[in-house]
Amino acid sequence: MNIFIELPTWLGDTIMATPTIEEIIKKYPQSKITFFGSFVSTEAMKSHPNSSEVILDESKKSTSRLLWLHAMVKQLYSFDTAISFRSSFNSKFLLWFLKAQKKIQYKKNKYTGHQVEKYAKSLHVKPIDLKLYQKPYTFTRPTIGINPGATYGSAKRWYPKEFAKVANHFSKTHDIVIFGGPDEIKIANEVENLIETKVTNLAGKTDITTLIEKVAGLSLFITNDSGPMHIAAAYKVPTVALFGPTKHDETSQWNNPNGYIISHDLECAPCMERNCPLKHHECMKSIKADEVITLLEHHLSLDK
């Protein structure tokens, strides 16, 4: 069974698609999968044991995305099944020209529920757990991870001073690691400068594989709604996830028994905007470090 899968664009969405992918593998355990998608998505999935080929979508670099996709498809062999977890016209175009006996495209507005459930419903399967195949990193001491960034926009980001207060509280018992992408170095440095002990700042210094391995090995994790939040969920890392402008009932951690959400559910939320349209950002500003510390100490008490 040869299967073509176009992955979602974002890292978090790709991880939320993994329960559906795993259900496909259960049905066809010997299948060979060609993964196609963005750099972050394909990097996350290249370790999958059923992966036979990974193709990076570089159509945005072309003067015509459709012509690039058409040329790419012409170089591929035929598939038994082709699946796209994207609902765009470009993905529809891709599937149209792809040689496959069966073609399935996710339809964004057709289903309700958590994003994991939406993906699963499009293929008529029942999702269980998120699944990544990178091996967790082994830290020498209990380690708390801090993820102050969020690719979507500043509205999703909690404040550096609050992250730092939590880190300072746990600094005697835990090593501190700060995560972030190349565009999140500034906010990561702000957090680092407010922490009263030595920390490891990995912002802009990890590839996707290393990011997954390091997050997977954490003892505790504090994060905004982001891709790394879903990495932690896949490995059941004790996590406090901070939600303001986004829909936690749709994009929170899936099936993480050690995951907690802090959201004050203001009347103006979820606005789904990249920047606060009302200019007060109370959905995130009203969340204080003490709330996070209380939840994390609850996790710690479970380990005693």
PAMIGU-877959 format. One line per 5 residues: number of its first residue (from 1); their letters; for each residue x, y, z negated of C-alpha. Coordinates in Angstrom, 3 decimals. Example, Ala and Ser with C-alpha at 12.3 -4.5 7.8 and 13.67 -1.06 7.14 Angstrom:
! PAMIGU-877959
1 = AS = 12.300 -4.500 -7.800 ~ 13.670 -1.060 -7.140;
END
This chain:
! PAMIGU-877959
1 = MNIFI = 0.000 0.000 0.000 ~ 1.572 3.261 1.178 ~ 0.079 6.342 -0.476 ~ 0.677 10.023 0.278 ~ 0.013 12.414 -2.619;
6 = ELPTW = 0.072 16.185 -2.386 ~ 0.682 17.413 -5.927 ~ -0.768 20.557 -7.528 ~ 1.426 23.643 -7.272 ~ 2.013 24.248 -10.972;
11 = LGDTI = 3.938 22.004 -13.372 ~ 1.095 21.850 -15.904 ~ -1.488 20.951 -13.267 ~ 0.771 18.231 -11.904 ~ 1.092 16.694 -15.358;
16 = MATPT = -2.681 16.872 -15.761 ~ -3.001 14.911 -12.516 ~ -0.841 12.043 -13.837 ~ -3.686 10.114 -15.532 ~ -5.425 9.874 -12.152;
21 = IEEII = -2.186 8.841 -10.452 ~ -1.634 6.146 -13.089 ~ -5.117 4.761 -12.526 ~ -4.313 4.475 -8.821 ~ -1.127 2.580 -9.701;
26 = KKYPQ = -3.080 0.212 -11.929 ~ -5.253 -0.688 -8.959 ~ -2.301 -0.967 -6.570 ~ 0.745 -1.774 -8.749 ~ 3.044 -2.477 -5.788;
31 = SKITF = 2.170 0.732 -3.985 ~ 4.823 3.070 -2.613 ~ 4.101 6.755 -3.065 ~ 5.289 9.715 -1.024 ~ 5.029 12.805 -3.235;
36 = FGSFV = 4.684 16.193 -1.528 ~ 4.512 19.585 -3.184 ~ 6.267 22.520 -4.816 ~ 9.733 22.270 -6.320 ~ 8.562 22.037 -9.951;
41 = STEAM = 5.865 19.501 -9.130 ~ 8.048 17.162 -7.095 ~ 10.899 17.415 -9.608 ~ 8.556 16.288 -12.370 ~ 7.360 13.275 -10.385;
46 = KSHPN = 10.553 12.085 -8.684 ~ 11.287 9.747 -11.628 ~ 8.056 7.825 -11.099 ~ 8.888 4.131 -10.554 ~ 6.524 3.928 -7.573;
51 = SSEVI = 8.016 6.949 -5.841 ~ 9.496 6.016 -2.468 ~ 9.990 9.540 -1.096 ~ 9.729 13.122 -2.318 ~ 9.101 15.906 0.187;
56 = LDESK = 9.462 19.535 -0.837 ~ 6.837 21.914 0.530 ~ 8.871 24.716 2.071 ~ 6.076 26.013 4.283 ~ 6.067 29.394 2.505;
61 = KSTSR = 9.521 30.066 3.928 ~ 8.210 29.620 7.459 ~ 6.715 32.357 9.617 ~ 3.694 30.052 9.973 ~ 2.759 27.705 7.153;
66 = LLWLH = 0.407 25.727 9.375 ~ 3.018 25.154 12.054 ~ 5.515 24.025 9.408 ~ 2.996 21.584 7.924 ~ 2.102 20.254 11.371;
71 = AMVKQ = 5.756 19.645 12.225 ~ 6.370 17.961 8.864 ~ 3.376 15.644 9.248 ~ 4.527 14.598 12.742 ~ 7.691 13.147 11.209;
76 = LYSFD = 5.817 10.922 8.766 ~ 4.631 7.359 9.256 ~ 1.013 6.373 8.670 ~ -0.436 5.803 5.191 ~ -3.153 3.613 3.780;
81 = TAISF = -4.415 6.485 1.635 ~ -3.666 10.225 1.542 ~ -4.671 12.287 -1.493 ~ -4.413 16.011 -2.080 ~ -4.834 17.476 -5.554;
86 = RSSFN = -5.149 20.919 -3.979 ~ -8.315 22.475 -2.561 ~ -6.776 25.045 -0.215 ~ -7.330 25.340 3.527 ~ -3.659 24.504 4.071;
91 = SKFLL = -4.173 21.210 2.261 ~ -7.263 20.482 4.324 ~ -5.201 21.165 7.444 ~ -2.455 18.868 6.150 ~ -4.852 15.988 5.576;
96 = WFLKA = -6.510 16.523 8.952 ~ -3.288 15.852 10.863 ~ -1.862 13.260 8.496 ~ -2.149 9.686 9.734 ~ -4.037 7.788 7.005;
101 = QKKIQ = -6.885 5.282 6.873 ~ -8.476 7.052 3.902 ~ -8.210 10.743 2.983 ~ -9.298 12.423 -0.256 ~ -9.084 16.117 -1.093;
106 = YKKNK = -9.776 17.573 -4.529 ~ -12.578 20.142 -4.471 ~ -11.959 22.819 -7.076 ~ -15.528 23.938 -7.764 ~ -17.259 20.578 -7.496;
111 = YTGHQ = -16.486 19.196 -10.961 ~ -16.730 20.367 -14.569 ~ -14.848 19.558 -17.740 ~ -11.171 19.452 -18.604 ~ -8.806 19.753 -15.642;
116 = VEKYA = -7.661 16.157 -16.230 ~ -11.280 15.036 -15.887 ~ -11.809 17.123 -12.770 ~ -8.906 15.446 -11.008 ~ -10.081 12.008 -12.133;
121 = KSLHV = -13.660 12.581 -10.981 ~ -12.432 13.433 -7.488 ~ -11.095 9.871 -7.209 ~ -13.833 8.246 -9.306 ~ -11.497 6.973 -12.036;
126 = KPIDL = -11.488 7.282 -15.819 ~ -8.397 9.112 -17.102 ~ -6.490 7.877 -20.137 ~ -3.134 9.476 -21.011 ~ -0.723 11.860 -19.357;
131 = KLYQK = 2.369 10.048 -18.119 ~ 5.916 11.166 -17.324 ~ 8.878 8.829 -16.913 ~ 11.814 10.956 -18.065 ~ 13.520 9.625 -21.209;
136 = PYTFT = 13.190 11.852 -24.306 ~ 16.374 13.546 -25.468 ~ 17.677 12.517 -28.889 ~ 18.383 15.529 -31.098 ~ 20.775 15.041 -34.031;
141 = RPTIG = 18.471 16.851 -36.500 ~ 14.734 17.582 -36.697 ~ 14.186 20.222 -34.041 ~ 11.454 22.764 -33.465 ~ 10.929 24.096 -29.959;
146 = INPGA = 9.679 27.574 -29.093 ~ 8.218 28.414 -25.687 ~ 7.443 32.163 -25.589 ~ 6.922 32.445 -21.848 ~ 4.076 31.588 -19.492;
151 = TYGSA = 4.432 31.723 -15.728 ~ 0.874 32.876 -14.993 ~ 1.239 36.297 -16.630 ~ 1.928 38.368 -19.728 ~ -1.628 38.017 -21.039;
156 = KRWYP = -0.910 34.378 -21.981 ~ 2.153 35.278 -24.038 ~ 2.270 35.468 -27.819 ~ 4.603 37.998 -29.406 ~ 8.376 37.521 -29.976;
161 = KEFAK = 8.238 38.711 -33.588 ~ 5.561 36.133 -34.427 ~ 7.501 33.297 -32.780 ~ 10.568 34.423 -34.736 ~ 8.694 34.439 -38.060;
166 = VANHF = 7.727 30.812 -37.528 ~ 11.281 29.892 -36.553 ~ 12.726 31.643 -39.600 ~ 10.301 29.775 -41.862 ~ 11.489 26.384 -40.604;
171 = SKTHD = 15.152 27.242 -39.972 ~ 16.427 25.547 -43.155 ~ 14.926 22.195 -42.246 ~ 14.942 22.315 -38.435 ~ 17.241 23.295 -35.618;
176 = IVIFG = 15.663 25.852 -33.276 ~ 15.535 25.556 -29.485 ~ 14.047 28.243 -27.241 ~ 12.718 27.274 -23.814 ~ 11.941 29.379 -20.777;
181 = GPDEI = 12.296 29.632 -17.033 ~ 14.521 32.051 -15.080 ~ 11.821 34.741 -15.273 ~ 11.427 34.316 -19.029 ~ 15.003 34.985 -20.131;
186 = KIANE = 14.168 38.464 -21.413 ~ 11.400 37.380 -23.765 ~ 13.448 34.360 -24.894 ~ 16.345 36.681 -25.768 ~ 13.979 38.928 -27.704;
191 = VENLI = 12.895 35.967 -29.814 ~ 16.475 34.815 -30.317 ~ 17.553 38.267 -31.553 ~ 14.821 38.209 -34.202 ~ 15.738 34.798 -35.614;
196 = ETKVT = 17.999 34.921 -38.654 ~ 19.990 31.782 -37.887 ~ 21.840 30.271 -34.946 ~ 19.556 28.938 -32.226 ~ 19.940 27.164 -28.898;
201 = NLAGK = 18.491 29.349 -26.166 ~ 17.859 27.270 -23.024 ~ 15.886 29.907 -21.114 ~ 16.963 29.830 -17.485 ~ 19.470 27.049 -18.187;
206 = TDITT = 17.511 23.837 -17.593 ~ 16.305 22.034 -14.525 ~ 12.872 20.392 -14.642 ~ 14.227 16.992 -15.630 ~ 16.244 18.419 -18.530;
211 = LIEKV = 13.291 20.549 -19.623 ~ 11.072 17.461 -19.791 ~ 13.691 15.430 -21.663 ~ 14.340 18.153 -24.246 ~ 10.675 18.972 -24.898;
216 = AGLSL = 9.911 15.241 -25.158 ~ 12.485 14.855 -27.935 ~ 11.231 17.670 -30.183 ~ 9.927 17.194 -33.708 ~ 7.569 20.187 -33.419;
221 = FITND = 6.598 22.584 -30.648 ~ 5.079 26.079 -30.527 ~ 3.921 27.185 -27.108 ~ 1.667 29.368 -25.044 ~ -0.666 27.796 -22.484;
226 = SGPMH = 2.013 26.612 -20.054 ~ 3.635 23.725 -18.210 ~ 5.891 22.760 -21.155 ~ 2.747 22.501 -23.312 ~ 1.582 19.636 -21.088;
231 = IAAAY = 5.019 18.005 -21.195 ~ 4.692 17.901 -24.986 ~ 1.221 16.394 -24.663 ~ 2.541 13.606 -22.432 ~ 4.979 12.596 -25.185;
236 = KVPTV = 2.582 13.216 -28.100 ~ 4.862 15.868 -29.603 ~ 3.281 17.658 -32.601 ~ 2.277 20.947 -31.031 ~ 0.550 24.216 -31.818;
241 = ALFGP = -0.730 25.751 -28.569 ~ -1.734 29.418 -28.497 ~ -4.651 30.372 -26.256 ~ -5.973 33.837 -25.497 ~ -7.145 34.702 -21.963;
246 = TKHDE = -7.391 31.147 -20.596 ~ -9.925 28.341 -21.027 ~ -8.666 25.959 -23.686 ~ -11.560 23.593 -23.033 ~ -10.183 23.092 -19.512;
251 = TSQWN = -6.407 23.327 -19.838 ~ -5.516 22.400 -23.425 ~ -3.343 19.401 -24.240 ~ -4.972 16.185 -23.101 ~ -5.157 13.250 -25.524;
256 = NPNGY = -2.450 14.510 -27.876 ~ -3.509 13.449 -31.391 ~ -0.747 15.695 -32.743 ~ -1.845 18.750 -30.818 ~ -3.629 21.767 -32.273;
261 = IISHD = -5.110 24.850 -30.623 ~ -5.204 28.340 -32.068 ~ -7.709 30.540 -30.274 ~ -9.799 33.332 -31.771 ~ -12.359 33.101 -28.963;
266 = LECAP = -12.998 36.828 -28.662 ~ -16.019 38.090 -26.729 ~ -13.761 39.281 -23.926 ~ -12.062 35.897 -23.622 ~ -11.428 33.950 -21.558;
271 = CMERN = -10.908 36.699 -19.008 ~ -8.460 34.614 -16.922 ~ -6.498 37.761 -16.066 ~ -2.714 37.932 -15.779 ~ -2.658 41.173 -17.790;
276 = CPLKH = -5.163 42.306 -20.411 ~ -7.781 44.375 -18.509 ~ -8.868 46.111 -21.733 ~ -5.267 47.036 -22.670 ~ -5.537 45.784 -26.284;
281 = HECMK = -4.545 42.107 -25.886 ~ -6.306 41.228 -29.149 ~ -6.827 37.621 -28.051 ~ -3.101 37.018 -28.644 ~ -2.220 39.942 -30.909;
286 = SIKAD = -4.698 38.792 -33.565 ~ -2.958 35.404 -33.906 ~ -0.434 35.575 -36.743 ~ 2.574 33.474 -37.658 ~ 0.973 32.276 -40.914;
291 = EVITL = -1.696 30.406 -38.939 ~ 0.949 28.550 -36.959 ~ 3.049 27.795 -40.039 ~ 0.033 26.314 -41.808 ~ -0.685 23.952 -38.925;
296 = LEHHL = 2.950 22.940 -38.546 ~ 3.263 22.214 -42.258 ~ 0.209 19.992 -41.895 ~ 2.097 18.060 -39.210 ~ 5.113 17.851 -41.479;
301 = SLDK = 3.000 16.503 -44.310 ~ 1.849 13.709 -42.014 ~ 5.478 12.632 -41.621 ~ 6.153 12.373 -45.374;
END
